Every structure is written in C-alpha cells, then in structure tokens.
Amino acid sequence: MSPVDDAAALTVAVLAGGRSSEHDVSLSSGAAIREGLLTGGHEVVSIEIGRDGRWRHEGEPVSVRPGEGLLGVQVAFPALHGPFGEDGTVQGLLETLDVAYVGAGVAAAALCMDKVLFKRLLSATIPAVPQVDYVGVRESRWRAERARVLSEIEELGLPVFVKPAHLGSSVGIVKVTEPAQVADALEQAFAHDELAIVEALAPGIEVECGVLGLPFAQRDAGAAQALASEPGEIVFDGEWYDYAAKYTPGGMDLVIPARISDTARARVRELAVETFALVGCDGLARVDFFVDGDSVLVNELNTMPGFTPTSVYAKLMSASGVSYPELLDRLCRLGIERREERRARRH
C-alpha cells in the first residue's frame, strides 16, 4: 500500500464494544468517533464486538484471514477499553491481518494495561519516574503469604485504593480506610483479576494531560516524538474520582488550564511525553498525575482514553488547538504512517 495523500478521505473501521466490563463505554466512544470521522469527510465501517467476543458488521458476522485486511478499510480505530481490546490482543490480530490501526502497538498496549508492570518499568528508569507508592499483589501470593502481604500494604499507610490491575474506568476500585477492610477489598479485586494493585493516597489534585504523536516528518533528530496538551484539572464532588464521576453528565468538571504553578505545568507536560516514549506508545495517550504544589507524581497512562462526550482527552486536545475531527484524522494517518514505516524495515 502506498502512502495516503494527507488530503484524501480515508476508509476507517471503528471497532467498539468488546468483552470487558467497559463494553458500554466503548460503544459510546465508538459512536462519537464515527460521527467525528464522518464530519471530517471520511468513510466509516462500523464493527461491533459483542460481549461474547464475536465481531459483526451491519448485523452479519465478520470473517477475516491473515494478511487479507479487514473489510477493505485503510485503517482501523479500535475504540476498545480494558481487557480483550486495549491490552494488545486486538492489536496483535490487526497486525496479523496487516491492517494499519490507531494507537499503541502490541507491546505498549499490554504493558500499560498491566498497572503493576507499568509502575515497575517507571521505577526501573534512571532516574526513576516519580510516581504514587504501591504494592502489587498476585492472588496466588495472597493465598500463600497473607501476613507478609498485609505487612507490605501497611507500610503504605491509610487510606489506600485497591484495584484490579488490568481494568480501567475505575471499575472494581475500593477505597480502604481501616486495616480490617484490606482483605475484603483484595477479594473484590480478585473477582475481576488475578493481579491487584494497592496504591497509597497521593496528596494534591488530579491532573490529566493528553499526548498526541507527531508525524515522522516532524520528528527532528533528538526531538520529542509527541506533543503534550494543556494540562486539565479534574474537579468532582465525591471522595475520589470513581466510575459515576467519570461517566455521569455533571459528575465532574474539567478545568483547563489546570490551576497549578507554571513549574508544575511544565513538569506535567514533560513527564507526559517522557512516559509516553518510555513505554513505547504510538498515536495517543492520556497520562494522569497527582500534583501537590510543585511536586508531580505519575499515576497511570491510558493508551485508549475514552472518546465519549464527557471524556477528557478530546477536550484537552481541543483546548490545545486540535479540533475533534482534526484529532481523529491525525490519529488515523499516524496509524497508516506507522504501518508503512514498519513495512520498509527488514524483519
């Protein structure tokens, strides 16, 4: 496939739904992406992935063969959140089909979906990326070394947040304020995932920053591979930023620019791009932080942030001068460009 003219309309497969608990959120993201692409003059092929994992287009099953593409589209937009979609599985399938796609590749998607592995990577850099203190707990270890695990968690202090390690959208998260609640919170996390993460309460406010990849032609030697948005501050009424706050209209407010110091603002944008590059992301990401004065801690990185009307990523990019249709267009072309660049290499 030859490179696509930057002015040419594209044929894009939008994948939405999926097997994870974020199925409905994904459908909302997919619908918004579809409308944005149509507004931008592109042709859209909608593929809905059921909770049973089956792919359907216009109600009919989708059949694919390795190396033969996907319904004749030029690029796929996997608007999928959580396991079986945002974790490298669908990305691997699209690679096998030889279809260009938006967002992180197989390795980066899998890495960032695993909250414990992601944090371990940030800790291994020199210097280490500043982040929230945590303990990773595998269910088998919890069964075998309960007292030792509780001792490690105790060192974090209280309160802590107990989460399934491979889910997003605040699904399955429990805030623990008493030592006696830890065991039950872990059991609830293990109902979703064999790996849980326990995070210390971080001081300060929640700030999010969007990252958008740059075309290869704009990446000078030694320069950043992506640009960071204006940081936004998350404001909500509850104790913490839970599922209801994220997806209920009026459940949260996004203040752009975030009410933080110039030093913190620069550090947030620097760390957003640094973390994006460190984990090998492509196309887009949203990096979440806790900011306390000039202190900035990385919390997590989302490789496919929500694209619903209440989602943060598109609002951050819009406030930074990139409209919604332009954002979608750029992401699709970045996916095509990556596929062409990889094709030019010997494997």
VOPAGU-2260 file (C-alpha; in pm, 1 decimal, decimal comma):
REM VOPAGU-2260
SITE   aa  ch    i         X         Y         Z
SITE  MET   A    0       0,0       0,0       0,0
SITE  SER   A    1     140,5     336,8     -97,6
SITE  PRO   A    2     132,9     633,0     141,4
SITE  VAL   A    3    -201,3     812,3     159,5
SITE  ASP   A    4    -238,9    1173,2      43,8
SITE  ASP   A    5    -289,5    1391,2     351,1
SITE  ALA   A    6    -592,0    1549,6     184,9
SITE  ALA   A    7    -755,8    1223,2      77,3
SITE  ALA   A    8   -1056,3    1083,2     259,4
SITE  LEU   A    9    -995,0     756,1     440,9
SITE  THR   A   10   -1197,5     441,0     489,3
SITE  VAL   A   11   -1186,6     363,0     861,4
SITE  ALA   A   12   -1312,4      63,1    1055,9
SITE  VAL   A   13   -1430,9     170,6    1400,9
SITE  LEU   A   14   -1420,0    -121,4    1645,8
SITE  ALA   A   15   -1636,5     -83,5    1955,9
SITE  GLY   A   16   -1793,3    -292,3    2228,8
SITE  GLY   A   17   -1578,7    -585,3    2334,8
SITE  ARG   A   18   -1577,8    -848,2    2608,4
SITE  SER   A   19   -1465,4    -632,8    2900,8
SITE  SER   A   20   -1673,2    -463,5    3169,3
SITE  GLU   A   21   -1617,1    -139,6    2977,3
SITE  HIS   A   22   -1831,0    -263,3    2684,8
SITE  ASP   A   23   -2090,7      14,8    2709,7
SITE  VAL   A   24   -1828,3     287,0    2748,5
SITE  SER   A   25   -1660,3     154,5    2434,7
SITE  LEU   A   26   -1985,5     167,5    2239,2
SITE  SER   A   27   -2024,5     533,2    2338,0
SITE  SER   A   28   -1666,0     605,5    2234,7
SITE  GLY   A   29   -1717,0     428,7    1902,9
SITE  ALA   A   30   -2034,7     623,2    1825,0
SITE  ALA   A   31   -1862,1     955,7    1892,8
SITE  ILE   A   32   -1559,7     857,7    1681,7
SITE  ARG   A   33   -1785,5     750,2    1397,0
SITE  GLU   A   34   -1965,1    1085,8    1394,3
SITE  GLY   A   35   -1637,0    1276,2    1415,2
SITE  LEU   A   36   -1487,3    1085,4    1122,3
SITE  LEU   A   37   -1799,9    1140,5     911,4
SITE  THR   A   38   -1784,8    1512,3     994,1
SITE  GLY   A   39   -1425,4    1507,7     870,8
SITE  GLY   A   40   -1533,6    1361,0     537,0
SITE  HIS   A   41   -1416,8    1003,2     593,0
SITE  GLU   A   42   -1599,7     678,0     522,2
SITE  VAL   A   43   -1672,5     464,5     827,4
SITE  VAL   A   44   -1719,7      90,3     853,7
SITE  SER   A   45   -1865,2      11,2    1196,8
SITE  ILE   A   46   -1775,1    -318,0    1363,9
SITE  GLU   A   47   -1941,5    -407,0    1691,3
SITE  ILE   A   48   -1773,5    -665,7    1911,8
SITE  GLY   A   49   -2027,3    -839,7    2131,5
SITE  ARG   A   50   -1984,5    -939,8    2491,5
SITE  ASP   A   51   -1938,8   -1290,2    2350,7
SITE  GLY   A   52   -1635,4   -1166,3    2154,0
SITE  ARG   A   53   -1799,4   -1205,3    1812,9
SITE  TRP   A   54   -1738,0    -935,6    1550,6
SITE  ARG   A   55   -2033,6    -811,8    1346,0
SITE  HIS   A   56   -2076,7    -554,6    1069,5
SITE  GLU   A   57   -2431,9    -446,4     992,1
SITE  GLY   A   58   -2553,2    -744,5    1192,4
SITE  GLU   A   59   -2354,2   -1000,3     996,0
SITE  PRO   A   60   -2051,6   -1194,1    1129,6
SITE  VAL   A   61   -1713,2   -1061,5    1021,2
SITE  SER   A   62   -1478,2   -1320,5     873,2
SITE  VAL   A   63   -1105,9   -1243,6     846,1
SITE  ARG   A   64    -798,2   -1415,4     704,2
SITE  PRO   A   65    -435,6   -1340,4     797,7
SITE  GLY   A   66    -277,0   -1091,1     562,6
SITE  GLU   A   67    -602,6   -1008,1     382,0
SITE  GLY   A   68    -704,9    -691,6     559,9
SITE  LEU   A   69   -1035,1    -602,4     724,0
SITE  LEU   A   70   -1339,6    -531,6     507,1
SITE  GLY   A   71   -1123,9    -332,1     265,5
SITE  VAL   A   72   -1051,6     -45,6     507,1
SITE  GLN   A   73    -728,2     155,1     513,9
SITE  VAL   A   74    -703,8     185,2     890,6
SITE  ALA   A   75    -881,7      56,4    1199,4
SITE  PHE   A   76    -971,9     263,8    1504,6
SITE  PRO   A   77   -1000,1      20,6    1798,5
SITE  ALA   A   78   -1219,1     222,5    2035,3
SITE  LEU   A   79   -1190,6     -57,1    2289,2
SITE  HIS   A   80   -1130,4     -21,8    2661,6
SITE  GLY   A   81    -998,6    -281,7    2902,7
SITE  PRO   A   82    -909,2    -648,8    2851,7
SITE  PHE   A   83    -961,5    -815,5    2512,7
SITE  GLY   A   84    -920,2    -486,2    2330,2
SITE  GLU   A   85    -686,2    -236,5    2492,2
SITE  ASP   A   86    -436,4    -494,9    2613,0
SITE  GLY   A   87    -257,7    -590,0    2290,3
SITE  THR   A   88    -489,3    -874,8    2188,8
SITE  VAL   A   89    -683,4    -690,2    1918,1
SITE  GLN   A   90    -367,5    -502,3    1819,2
SITE  GLY   A   91    -199,6    -838,5    1757,9
SITE  LEU   A   92    -492,0    -953,3    1543,9
SITE  LEU   A   93    -477,8    -634,7    1337,0
SITE  GLU   A   94    -103,2    -686,1    1287,5
SITE  THR   A   95    -173,5   -1038,5    1164,0
SITE  LEU   A   96    -436,1    -906,2     922,4
SITE  ASP   A   97    -183,6    -643,9     800,8
SITE  VAL   A   98    -419,2    -358,5     886,0
SITE  ALA   A   99    -295,4     -16,9     998,9
SITE  TYR   A  100    -453,8      88,8    1326,8
SITE  VAL   A  101    -474,6     379,1    1568,3
SITE  GLY   A  102    -291,2     380,6    1898,1
SITE  ALA   A  103     -39,0     174,4    2088,8
SITE  GLY   A  104     118,3    -135,3    1940,9
SITE  VAL   A  105     103,3    -483,2    2090,2
SITE  ALA   A  106     380,4    -447,3    2349,5
SITE  ALA   A  107     291,3     -98,5    2471,7
SITE  ALA   A  108     -78,9    -180,8    2493,9
SITE  ALA   A  109      -8,9    -492,6    2700,8
SITE  LEU   A  110     239,8    -313,2    2925,0
SITE  CYS   A  111      18,8     -15,5    3004,0
SITE  MET   A  112    -286,5    -234,4    3066,6
SITE  ASP   A  113     -93,2    -402,9    3347,3
SITE  LYS   A  114     -79,6    -133,4    3616,1
SITE  VAL   A  115     182,5    -320,1    3819,9
SITE  LEU   A  116     416,5    -386,8    3527,1
SITE  PHE   A  117     378,2     -25,6    3413,4
SITE  LYS   A  118     480,5     104,2    3755,1
SITE  ARG   A  119     773,2    -135,3    3776,3
SITE  LEU   A  120     903,6      -2,1    3445,9
SITE  LEU   A  121     879,7     356,7    3568,2
SITE  SER   A  122    1071,2     255,0    3882,2
SITE  ALA   A  123    1347,4      92,0    3674,3
SITE  THR   A  124    1441,1     404,3    3478,8
SITE  ILE   A  125    1738,7     617,4    3576,7
SITE  PRO   A  126    1637,1     847,2    3728,7
SITE  ALA   A  127    1312,5     677,0    3827,5
SITE  VAL   A  128     991,6     845,4    3714,5
SITE  PRO   A  129     819,6     991,1    4026,0
SITE  GLN   A  130     500,1     801,2    4095,5
SITE  VAL   A  131     246,7     702,5    4358,4
SITE  ASP   A  132     366,7     437,8    4608,1
SITE  TYR   A  133     209,7      96,0    4551,8
SITE  VAL   A  134     214,2    -275,4    4623,0
SITE  GLY   A  135     131,6    -534,9    4357,8
SITE  VAL   A  136     -46,5    -847,2    4485,4
SITE  ARG   A  137     -99,6   -1164,4    4283,7
SITE  GLU   A  138    -385,9   -1381,1    4410,4
SITE  SER   A  139    -166,6   -1691,2    4446,4
SITE  ARG   A  140      77,0   -1497,3    4667,3
SITE  TRP   A  141    -209,3   -1357,9    4874,4
SITE  ARG   A  142    -326,5   -1712,1    4945,2
SITE  ALA   A  143      24,2   -1831,0    5036,8
SITE  GLU   A  144     170,3   -1526,0    5217,2
SITE  ARG   A  145    -125,9   -1335,1    5357,5
SITE  ALA   A  146      55,7   -1192,6    5662,3
SITE  ARG   A  147     353,9   -1074,6    5458,6
SITE  VAL   A  148     130,5    -907,2    5200,4
SITE  LEU   A  149     -66,9    -727,0    5471,5
SITE  SER   A  150     259,9    -606,7    5625,0
SITE  GLU   A  151     373,6    -459,9    5290,8
SITE  ILE   A  152      40,0    -285,7    5243,6
SITE  GLU   A  153      54,1    -148,9    5597,6
SITE  GLU   A  154     371,0      41,9    5505,0
SITE  LEU   A  155     169,8     245,9    5254,7
SITE  GLY   A  156     -40,4     393,4    5535,0
SITE  LEU   A  157    -413,5     459,1    5512,1
SITE  PRO   A  158    -625,2     521,3    5321,3
SITE  VAL   A  159    -527,7     311,1    5019,4
SITE  PHE   A  160    -702,5     225,8    4694,4
SITE  VAL   A  161    -729,5    -139,2    4594,0
SITE  LYS   A  162    -775,7    -201,6    4221,1
SITE  PRO   A  163    -784,0    -485,5    3970,3
SITE  ALA   A  164    -456,9    -441,8    3780,8
SITE  HIS   A  165    -596,5    -481,3    3428,9
SITE  LEU   A  166    -918,2    -277,4    3436,2
SITE  GLY   A  167    -989,3      89,0    3370,2
SITE  SER   A  168   -1273,6     338,7    3417,1
SITE  SER   A  169   -1244,9     293,1    3795,9
SITE  VAL   A  170   -1415,5     -47,3    3768,8
SITE  GLY   A  171   -1367,8    -261,8    4079,7
SITE  ILE   A  172   -1182,7       1,3    4285,5
SITE  VAL   A  173   -1230,5       7,8    4664,2
SITE  LYS   A  174   -1112,9     284,5    4895,4
SITE  VAL   A  175    -985,5     131,5    5220,4
SITE  THR   A  176    -978,3     341,9    5536,5
SITE  GLU   A  177    -940,2      70,9    5803,6
SITE  PRO   A  178    -689,4    -218,6    5823,5
SITE  ALA   A  179    -972,6    -470,2    5862,1
SITE  GLN   A  180   -1108,0    -371,4    5518,0
SITE  VAL   A  181    -794,4    -465,7    5321,8
SITE  ALA   A  182    -866,7    -837,3    5290,1
SITE  ASP   A  183   -1222,5    -786,4    5163,8
SITE  ALA   A  184   -1104,4    -521,3    4917,6
SITE  LEU   A  185    -843,3    -759,3    4776,7
SITE  GLU   A  186   -1102,7   -1034,4    4742,2
SITE  GLN   A  187   -1323,3    -795,6    4544,9
SITE  ALA   A  188   -1031,6    -708,2    4316,6
SITE  PHE   A  189    -952,7   -1076,2    4263,6
SITE  ALA   A  190   -1309,7   -1130,5    4145,7
SITE  HIS   A  191   -1208,6    -922,6    3842,0
SITE  ASP   A  192    -840,0   -1005,6    3803,7
SITE  GLU   A  193    -572,1   -1240,8    3936,7
SITE  LEU   A  194    -347,3    -938,7    3994,7
SITE  ALA   A  195    -439,0    -645,6    4220,4
SITE  ILE   A  196    -263,0    -319,2    4289,4
SITE  VAL   A  197    -281,3    -129,5    4616,7
SITE  GLU   A  198    -195,9     239,1    4588,8
SITE  ALA   A  199    -122,4     491,9    4859,4
SITE  LEU   A  200    -332,2     805,1    4884,6
SITE  ALA   A  201    -147,5    1077,7    4697,1
SITE  PRO   A  202    -171,0    1438,0    4815,8
SITE  GLY   A  203    -275,1    1718,9    4585,6
SITE  ILE   A  204    -514,7    1742,8    4294,1
SITE  GLU   A  205    -576,4    1513,0    3997,0
SITE  VAL   A  206    -441,0    1647,0    3669,9
SITE  GLU   A  207    -458,2    1484,4    3327,1
SITE  CYS   A  208    -255,5    1554,8    3016,6
SITE  GLY   A  209    -319,3    1437,5    2661,3
SITE  VAL   A  210     -36,6    1322,2    2435,7
SITE  LEU   A  211     -57,8    1321,5    2055,5
SITE  GLY   A  212     205,6    1163,4    1835,9
SITE  LEU   A  213     383,0    1364,5    1569,0
SITE  PRO   A  214     423,2    1254,3    1205,8
SITE  PHE   A  215     770,5    1118,4    1128,1
SITE  ALA   A  216     849,6    1422,7     914,8
SITE  GLN   A  217     807,4    1648,6    1220,3
SITE  ARG   A  218    1039,9    1447,2    1443,1
SITE  ASP   A  219    1379,3    1609,9    1422,6
SITE  ALA   A  220    1680,2    1415,8    1542,3
SITE  GLY   A  221    1673,6    1401,8    1920,0
SITE  ALA   A  222    1337,4    1581,8    1938,5
SITE  ALA   A  223    1022,7    1457,5    2110,1
SITE  GLN   A  224     804,3    1211,9    1920,5
SITE  ALA   A  225     484,1    1363,3    2055,3
SITE  LEU   A  226     331,0    1681,3    2190,2
SITE  ALA   A  227     157,0    1730,8    2521,9
SITE  SER   A  228    -172,1    1911,4    2565,9
SITE  GLU   A  229    -251,4    2185,1    2808,9
SITE  PRO   A  230    -298,5    2003,0    3143,4
SITE  GLY   A  231    -650,3    1984,0    3282,1
SITE  GLU   A  232    -763,5    1962,4    3644,5
SITE  ILE   A  233   -1027,6    1708,8    3747,5
SITE  VAL   A  234   -1284,1    1850,8    3991,9
SITE  PHE   A  235   -1550,6    1626,1    4145,8
SITE  ASP   A  236   -1779,0    1624,7    4449,4
SITE  GLY   A  237   -1716,5    1275,6    4588,8
SITE  GLU   A  238   -1428,9    1134,1    4789,8
SITE  TRP   A  239   -1248,6    1013,5    4479,8
SITE  TYR   A  240   -1276,0    1003,7    4101,0
SITE  ASP   A  241   -1497,8     697,4    4063,1
SITE  TYR   A  242   -1696,8     547,3    3772,5
SITE  ALA   A  243   -2003,6     761,6    3837,9
SITE  ALA   A  244   -1799,0    1081,7    3840,3
SITE  LYS   A  245   -1633,6     985,6    3511,9
SITE  TYR   A  246   -1940,7     887,9    3312,0
SITE  THR   A  247   -2238,9    1067,9    3464,5
SITE  PRO   A  248   -2307,5    1404,0    3296,2
SITE  GLY   A  249   -2218,0    1669,6    3552,2
SITE  GLY   A  250   -2029,2    1417,0    3765,9
SITE  MET   A  251   -1703,2    1603,1    3718,1
SITE  ASP   A  252   -1568,9    1929,4    3586,3
SITE  LEU   A  253   -1256,3    1966,5    3377,3
SITE  VAL   A  254   -1073,8    2292,6    3444,7
SITE  ILE   A  255    -840,4    2392,2    3160,3
SITE  PRO   A  256    -578,2    2511,9    3221,0
SITE  ALA   A  257    -525,9    2330,6    3548,6
SITE  ARG   A  258    -487,6    2559,5    3848,0
SITE  ILE   A  259    -126,1    2464,2    3914,2
SITE  SER   A  260     203,3    2652,4    3917,9
SITE  ASP   A  261     399,1    2718,7    3598,6
SITE  THR   A  262     668,7    2486,9    3731,2
SITE  ALA   A  263     420,3    2204,5    3785,7
SITE  ARG   A  264     255,4    2267,4    3449,1
SITE  ALA   A  265     587,7    2235,2    3267,0
SITE  ARG   A  266     674,1    1922,5    3466,6
SITE  VAL   A  267     337,7    1758,0    3388,6
SITE  ARG   A  268     384,9    1813,5    3015,2
SITE  GLU   A  269     745,9    1696,3    3027,3
SITE  LEU   A  270     660,5    1378,4    3218,2
SITE  ALA   A  271     361,8    1306,2    2992,6
SITE  VAL   A  272     578,7    1295,3    2680,7
SITE  GLU   A  273     863,0    1118,0    2864,1
SITE  THR   A  274     631,6     844,3    2993,3
SITE  PHE   A  275     465,4     807,5    2651,2
SITE  ALA   A  276     805,6     748,1    2490,8
SITE  LEU   A  277     936,7     529,4    2772,2
SITE  VAL   A  278     662,4     269,5    2736,0
SITE  GLY   A  279     677,6     278,5    2355,2
SITE  CYS   A  280     336,3     430,8    2287,4
SITE  ASP   A  281     211,7     543,5    1948,4
SITE  GLY   A  282     -55,1     784,9    1837,4
SITE  LEU   A  283    -219,7     892,0    2157,6
SITE  ALA   A  284    -236,1     853,9    2533,1
SITE  ARG   A  285    -370,4    1026,8    2838,6
SITE  VAL   A  286    -133,6    1046,7    3133,3
SITE  ASP   A  287    -280,1    1100,8    3480,1
SITE  PHE   A  288     -99,8    1279,5    3762,6
SITE  PHE   A  289    -127,2    1397,3    4119,5
SITE  VAL   A  290       5,1    1750,0    4168,6
SITE  ASP   A  291      81,9    1898,2    4510,3
SITE  GLY   A  292     244,5    2238,9    4482,8
SITE  ASP   A  293     542,9    2186,8    4252,2
SITE  SER   A  294     551,7    1812,6    4322,8
SITE  VAL   A  295     425,4    1596,4    4034,7
SITE  LEU   A  296     360,5    1220,5    4053,5
SITE  VAL   A  297     263,2     997,7    3760,9
SITE  ASN   A  298     -37,6     779,1    3837,7
SITE  GLU   A  299    -107,9     587,8    3516,3
SITE  LEU   A  300    -116,9     603,4    3136,7
SITE  ASN   A  301    -423,2     518,5    2930,4
SITE  THR   A  302    -342,2     409,1    2574,4
SITE  MET   A  303    -701,8     443,1    2450,1
SITE  PRO   A  304    -874,2     711,0    2656,6
SITE  GLY   A  305   -1248,0     742,4    2630,3
SITE  PHE   A  306   -1395,1     940,2    2340,5
SITE  THR   A  307   -1743,4     984,8    2486,1
SITE  PRO   A  308   -1898,0    1334,0    2506,0
SITE  THR   A  309   -1788,4    1353,4    2871,3
SITE  SER   A  310   -1436,9    1217,5    2814,1
SITE  VAL   A  311   -1132,3    1425,7    2892,7
SITE  TYR   A  312    -880,4    1350,3    2616,3
SITE  ALA   A  313   -1057,6    1521,9    2327,0
SITE  LYS   A  314   -1134,3    1825,1    2545,3
SITE  LEU   A  315    -766,4    1858,6    2637,3
SITE  MET   A  316    -661,1    1841,9    2273,4
SITE  SER   A  317    -933,4    2087,3    2167,7
SITE  ALA   A  318    -811,0    2334,4    2430,7
SITE  SER   A  319    -464,5    2288,7    2280,6
SITE  GLY   A  320    -578,3    2382,1    1929,7
SITE  VAL   A  321    -668,7    2041,4    1780,9
SITE  SER   A  322   -1038,2    2007,1    1693,4
SITE  TYR   A  323   -1217,7    1673,5    1729,5
SITE  PRO   A  324   -1239,4    1591,4    1354,4
SITE  GLU   A  325    -875,9    1700,9    1306,8
SITE  LEU   A  326    -769,5    1485,9    1601,5
SITE  LEU   A  327    -934,3    1175,3    1457,2
SITE  ASP   A  328    -787,7    1243,4    1113,4
SITE  ARG   A  329    -436,6    1282,1    1253,6
SITE  LEU   A  330    -463,9     964,9    1459,5
SITE  CYS   A  331    -575,3     760,0    1158,9
SITE  ARG   A  332    -293,0     895,7     942,3
SITE  LEU   A  333     -38,8     828,4    1216,7
SITE  GLY   A  334    -155,9     467,0    1223,2
SITE  ILE   A  335    -112,1     435,4     847,4
SITE  GLU   A  336     227,8     602,7     859,6
SITE  ARG   A  337     348,7     364,2    1131,0
SITE  ARG   A  338     243,9      62,3     924,8
SITE  GLU   A  339     427,8     196,8     618,8
SITE  GLU   A  340     739,5     273,7     822,2
SITE  ARG   A  341     744,9     -80,0     962,0
SITE  ARG   A  342     691,5    -230,1     616,6
SITE  ALA   A  343    1006,4     -52,5     498,3
SITE  ARG   A  344    1216,4    -240,4     754,8
SITE  ARG   A  345    1355,1    -591,7     722,6
SITE  HIS   A  346    1217,8    -840,4     974,3
